[in-house]
Amino acid sequence: MPSVQDDLTHAIDLFSSVEERPWSQLGSLLNQVEVTDHWHGKASSFSDWLRSFAQTIGLGEASLWRYLASARYYEKLQQTLNGRGVPCPPLKDLPAKVSPESLELLSKLERVAPDEQLQVIAARVVNGAITRAELRRTWEAFRPALAGRTARGKGVDAPTIDPYDTVQFQSVLEAQVITTLSSADPAWTGIIKPECYEIFHNVQPEFAQSERERFEFDAVVVSRAKKFDQLDFHVIEIRGNHVANPNVGALLESQFQYCHFFWLALDARSQGTGGHVLPDSVGLLVAKEGSIRVLRPAKRFLGERTGELAKGLLIKPKQH
């Protein structure tokens, strides 16, 4: 019966003789070579063996290290997700859409995204149901919460979010709401299948030069039920703890004229307004487990200055 070492030798010879090599299979092979010390007697170190193997199969050394790192990460991810009842294919059977870059982005999101949202994203990644472009946008949304902190030096742990830091918590909540809006069912708007559903964030309406009060909305969603209907502007302000300011309702009233619907997006642990009075026209929602849950529907405003908001959108790139 062939030994593990014999099987590895055969696999290495096979990879050396074929042109098409799925990265997942190659990463798995590299991991086995290192774990079993198969390189002993063939090179002075695993690094030297990998360098020689890269030349043999005509691939860059950096690419092989990337495949190996992604393979290692996937094995840990598979154990975690399987333990939570999320089925994961073996590494060698990963869909072609699951690239090393996708797993790298997921590993970065693991440091900052809320656990329930990360699990939803991870399940989509391992099933090839999310594009790299969407993953990059998701990472770009969450990255500011780390405030530019990165791991520096070998063996240094990558920075993670402190859930008790109010600034970091607010930044994570904003990212969570923005990314969930992009992937969740748009029915929270009151329209089951809107003909138009576009998401923008950090939008400032156009103000006259004489206006001193200027502000920026955390998110704006533009929707309509069917073609030629009026566009509806949903303004969303994201508050980790909006009740910290009992006058929040009065502060928001001047902004109502820029939209048709005004929403506060709250922390998922919120159960309502905390006893403070908000205009009953303001809707309340939370982003949780990849979906939007409406705590209280928003009521329609006349939107006398939606034109100024639309002008602000014209000079703001779409984020969705």
C-alpha positions as CSV (number, residue, x, y, z in Angstrom):
1,M,0.0,0.0,0.0
2,P,1.4,3.4,-1.0
3,S,2.6,5.6,1.9
4,V,1.7,9.2,2.5
5,Q,5.2,10.1,1.2
6,D,4.6,8.1,-1.9
7,D,1.3,9.8,-2.5
8,L,2.9,13.2,-2.2
9,T,5.7,12.3,-4.5
10,H,3.1,11.2,-7.1
11,A,1.1,14.4,-6.6
12,I,4.2,16.5,-7.0
13,D,5.1,14.7,-10.2
14,L,1.6,15.2,-11.5
15,F,1.6,18.9,-10.8
16,S,4.9,19.2,-12.6
17,S,3.5,17.7,-15.7
18,V,0.2,19.5,-16.2
19,E,-0.6,23.1,-17.1
20,E,-3.9,23.6,-15.3
21,R,-3.4,23.6,-11.6
22,P,-6.3,24.8,-9.4
23,W,-4.8,27.0,-6.7
24,S,-6.8,25.1,-4.0
25,Q,-5.3,21.8,-4.9
26,L,-1.8,23.3,-5.2
27,G,-2.2,25.0,-1.8
28,S,-3.3,21.8,-0.2
29,L,-0.3,20.0,-1.6
30,L,2.1,22.6,-0.3
31,N,0.5,22.4,3.1
32,Q,0.9,18.6,3.2
33,V,4.5,18.8,2.1
34,E,5.3,21.2,4.9
35,V,3.3,19.4,7.6
36,T,4.7,15.9,6.8
37,D,8.3,17.3,6.3
38,H,8.2,15.7,2.8
39,W,10.9,18.3,1.8
40,H,13.5,16.7,4.1
41,G,16.3,15.2,2.1
42,K,15.4,17.2,-0.9
43,A,16.3,20.7,0.2
44,S,17.9,22.5,3.2
45,S,14.5,24.0,4.2
46,F,10.9,24.1,3.2
47,S,11.5,27.6,1.8
48,D,14.3,26.3,-0.5
49,W,12.1,23.3,-1.5
50,L,9.2,25.7,-2.4
51,R,11.5,28.0,-4.4
52,S,12.8,25.0,-6.4
53,F,9.2,23.7,-6.9
54,A,8.1,27.1,-8.2
55,Q,10.7,27.0,-10.8
56,T,9.8,23.4,-11.8
57,I,6.2,24.2,-12.4
58,G,6.8,27.7,-13.8
59,L,5.0,29.7,-11.2
60,G,6.2,32.6,-9.1
61,E,7.4,31.9,-5.6
62,A,5.2,34.6,-4.2
63,S,2.1,33.0,-5.7
64,L,2.9,29.6,-4.0
65,W,3.3,31.3,-0.6
66,R,0.0,33.0,-1.2
67,Y,-1.7,29.7,-2.1
68,L,-0.2,28.1,1.0
69,A,-1.4,30.9,3.3
70,S,-4.9,30.7,1.9
71,A,-5.0,26.9,2.2
72,R,-4.0,27.1,5.9
73,Y,-6.6,29.8,6.5
74,Y,-9.3,27.8,4.8
75,E,-8.7,24.7,6.9
76,K,-9.2,26.7,10.1
77,L,-12.3,28.4,8.5
78,Q,-13.7,25.1,7.5
79,Q,-13.5,23.8,11.1
80,T,-15.1,26.9,12.5
81,L,-18.0,27.0,10.0
82,N,-18.6,23.2,10.2
83,G,-18.8,23.6,14.0
84,R,-21.6,26.1,13.5
85,G,-23.5,23.9,11.1
86,V,-22.4,25.7,8.0
87,P,-21.4,23.1,5.3
88,C,-18.0,23.7,3.7
89,P,-16.5,21.8,0.8
90,P,-13.1,20.2,1.1
91,L,-10.3,22.5,0.1
92,K,-9.6,20.6,-3.1
93,D,-13.3,21.0,-4.1
94,L,-13.6,24.7,-3.6
95,P,-15.5,26.4,-6.5
96,A,-13.2,28.2,-8.9
97,K,-14.8,31.5,-7.9
98,V,-13.2,31.2,-4.5
99,S,-9.8,32.8,-5.0
100,P,-6.9,33.3,-2.6
101,E,-7.7,37.0,-2.7
102,S,-11.3,36.3,-1.5
103,L,-9.9,34.3,1.5
104,E,-7.4,37.1,2.2
105,L,-10.2,39.6,2.3
106,L,-12.3,37.4,4.5
107,S,-9.4,37.0,7.0
108,K,-9.2,40.7,7.2
109,L,-12.9,41.1,7.7
110,E,-12.6,38.5,10.5
111,R,-10.8,41.1,12.6
112,V,-13.5,43.7,12.4
113,A,-16.9,42.5,11.2
114,P,-19.6,41.4,13.7
115,D,-19.6,37.7,14.2
116,E,-23.2,37.1,12.8
117,Q,-22.5,39.1,9.7
118,L,-19.1,37.5,9.2
119,Q,-20.7,34.1,9.3
120,V,-23.1,35.1,6.5
121,I,-20.2,36.5,4.4
122,A,-18.0,33.5,5.0
123,A,-20.8,31.1,3.9
124,R,-21.2,33.0,0.7
125,V,-17.4,33.0,0.1
126,V,-16.9,29.2,0.4
127,N,-19.9,28.6,-1.9
128,G,-18.6,31.1,-4.5
129,A,-21.8,33.2,-4.0
130,I,-20.0,36.5,-3.5
131,T,-17.8,38.4,-6.0
132,R,-14.3,39.7,-5.1
133,A,-15.6,43.2,-6.0
134,E,-18.3,42.9,-3.4
135,L,-15.8,41.5,-0.8
136,R,-13.4,44.4,-1.6
137,R,-16.2,46.9,-1.1
138,T,-17.2,45.3,2.2
139,W,-13.6,45.4,3.4
140,E,-13.3,49.1,2.4
141,A,-16.4,49.8,4.4
142,F,-15.1,48.1,7.6
143,R,-11.4,49.0,7.3
144,P,-11.7,52.6,8.7
145,A,-12.8,51.1,12.1
146,L,-9.2,49.9,12.5
147,A,-8.0,53.5,12.1
148,G,-5.1,52.5,9.9
149,R,-3.6,50.0,12.4
150,T,-1.9,47.0,10.8
151,A,0.3,44.2,12.1
152,R,4.0,45.1,11.8
153,G,6.7,42.6,12.0
154,K,6.8,38.8,12.0
155,G,4.7,37.1,14.7
156,V,2.8,40.3,15.5
157,D,-0.9,39.8,15.9
158,A,-3.1,41.7,13.5
159,P,-5.1,44.4,15.2
160,T,-8.8,43.8,16.0
161,I,-11.7,45.9,17.1
162,D,-12.3,46.8,20.7
163,P,-16.1,46.5,21.2
164,Y,-15.9,48.8,24.2
165,D,-14.3,51.7,22.2
166,T,-17.2,53.9,21.2
167,V,-15.5,55.4,18.2
168,Q,-14.6,51.9,16.8
169,F,-18.0,50.6,17.7
170,Q,-19.7,53.4,15.7
171,S,-17.4,52.9,12.7
172,V,-18.2,49.1,12.7
173,L,-22.0,49.8,13.0
174,E,-21.8,52.2,10.0
175,A,-20.0,49.6,7.9
176,Q,-22.4,46.9,9.0
177,V,-25.5,48.9,8.0
178,I,-23.9,50.1,4.6
179,T,-22.9,46.6,3.6
180,T,-26.1,45.0,4.7
181,L,-28.1,47.5,2.7
182,S,-26.2,46.4,-0.4
183,S,-27.0,42.7,0.0
184,A,-30.3,42.6,2.0
185,D,-33.8,42.3,0.6
186,P,-35.0,45.9,-0.3
187,A,-38.5,45.1,1.1
188,W,-37.7,47.3,4.1
189,T,-38.4,50.3,1.9
190,G,-42.0,49.2,1.6
191,I,-41.5,48.0,-2.0
192,I,-41.1,44.2,-2.5
193,K,-39.4,44.3,-5.9
194,P,-38.4,47.9,-6.7
195,E,-37.5,48.8,-10.2
196,C,-34.7,51.0,-8.9
197,Y,-32.7,50.5,-5.7
198,E,-29.4,52.4,-5.4
199,I,-27.3,52.9,-2.3
200,F,-24.9,55.8,-1.6
201,H,-23.1,56.8,1.6
202,N,-21.6,59.9,3.1
203,V,-23.7,62.2,1.0
204,Q,-23.8,66.0,1.5
205,P,-26.7,67.9,-0.1
206,E,-25.9,70.9,-2.2
207,F,-26.1,74.0,0.0
208,A,-26.4,77.7,-0.9
209,Q,-23.3,79.7,-0.1
210,S,-25.2,81.7,2.5
211,E,-26.3,78.6,4.4
212,R,-24.3,78.0,7.6
213,E,-25.8,74.7,8.7
214,R,-24.2,72.0,6.6
215,F,-24.4,68.3,7.2
216,E,-23.7,64.9,5.6
217,F,-26.0,61.9,5.6
218,D,-24.5,58.5,6.5
219,A,-26.5,56.8,3.8
220,V,-29.0,57.5,1.1
221,V,-31.1,54.9,-0.7
222,V,-32.9,55.9,-3.9
223,S,-35.8,53.6,-4.9
224,R,-39.0,53.5,-6.9
225,A,-41.6,50.8,-7.5
226,K,-41.7,50.9,-11.3
227,K,-40.4,52.8,-14.2
228,F,-41.7,56.4,-14.6
229,D,-42.7,56.5,-10.9
230,Q,-41.4,59.2,-8.7
231,L,-38.0,58.4,-7.1
232,D,-38.1,58.1,-3.4
233,F,-35.2,59.3,-1.3
234,H,-34.5,57.4,2.0
235,V,-32.1,59.1,4.3
236,I,-30.5,56.8,6.9
237,E,-28.6,58.1,9.9
238,I,-26.6,55.5,11.7
239,R,-26.6,55.8,15.5
240,G,-24.8,53.4,17.9
241,N,-26.7,55.0,20.8
242,H,-28.9,57.8,19.5
243,V,-30.6,58.2,22.9
244,A,-27.4,59.5,24.4
245,N,-28.7,62.9,23.2
246,P,-32.3,63.4,24.3
247,N,-32.7,66.3,21.8
248,V,-31.9,64.2,18.8
249,G,-35.4,64.6,17.4
250,A,-35.1,68.3,17.3
251,L,-31.7,68.2,15.8
252,L,-32.9,66.0,12.9
253,E,-36.0,67.9,12.0
254,S,-34.1,70.4,9.8
255,Q,-32.9,67.5,7.7
256,F,-36.4,66.0,7.0
257,Q,-37.0,68.3,4.0
258,Y,-34.2,66.7,2.0
259,C,-35.9,63.3,1.8
260,H,-39.1,61.4,1.5
261,F,-38.3,59.0,4.3
262,F,-36.0,59.4,7.3
263,W,-34.6,56.5,9.2
264,L,-32.4,55.9,12.2
265,A,-30.3,52.7,11.9
266,L,-29.6,51.4,15.5
267,D,-27.4,48.8,17.1
268,A,-29.0,45.4,16.8
269,R,-29.4,45.3,20.6
270,S,-31.7,48.3,20.5
271,Q,-35.3,47.6,21.3
272,G,-36.8,51.0,20.6
273,T,-36.2,54.7,21.4
274,G,-35.1,54.1,25.0
275,G,-37.9,56.2,26.3
276,H,-36.9,59.4,24.5
277,V,-39.3,61.1,22.2
278,L,-38.7,61.0,18.5
279,P,-41.0,62.3,15.8
280,D,-43.3,59.4,14.9
281,S,-42.4,60.0,11.2
282,V,-38.8,58.8,11.8
283,G,-38.4,55.1,11.0
284,L,-36.2,52.8,13.1
285,L,-34.3,49.8,11.7
286,V,-31.4,47.5,12.6
287,A,-29.0,45.5,10.4
288,K,-28.6,42.0,11.7
289,E,-27.4,38.7,10.3
290,G,-27.3,40.0,6.7
291,S,-30.9,41.4,6.7
292,I,-32.6,44.7,7.6
293,R,-35.3,44.5,10.3
294,V,-37.7,47.4,10.6
295,L,-38.5,48.3,14.2
296,R,-40.8,51.1,13.2
297,P,-41.7,52.2,9.6
298,A,-40.9,55.7,8.4
299,K,-43.7,58.0,7.3
300,R,-43.5,60.0,4.1
301,F,-42.2,63.6,4.0
302,L,-43.0,66.1,1.2
303,G,-39.2,66.4,0.5
304,E,-39.2,70.0,-0.5
305,R,-35.4,70.0,-0.9
306,T,-34.8,66.6,-2.5
307,G,-33.5,68.4,-5.5
308,E,-30.5,69.6,-3.4
309,L,-29.9,66.0,-2.2
310,A,-30.1,64.8,-5.8
311,K,-27.4,67.3,-6.8
312,G,-25.3,66.0,-4.0
313,L,-25.7,62.5,-5.3
314,L,-24.6,63.5,-8.8
315,I,-21.1,64.4,-7.5
316,K,-20.9,61.3,-5.2
317,P,-19.8,58.0,-6.7
318,K,-22.4,55.2,-6.2
319,Q,-21.5,52.7,-3.5
320,H,-23.3,49.4,-3.7
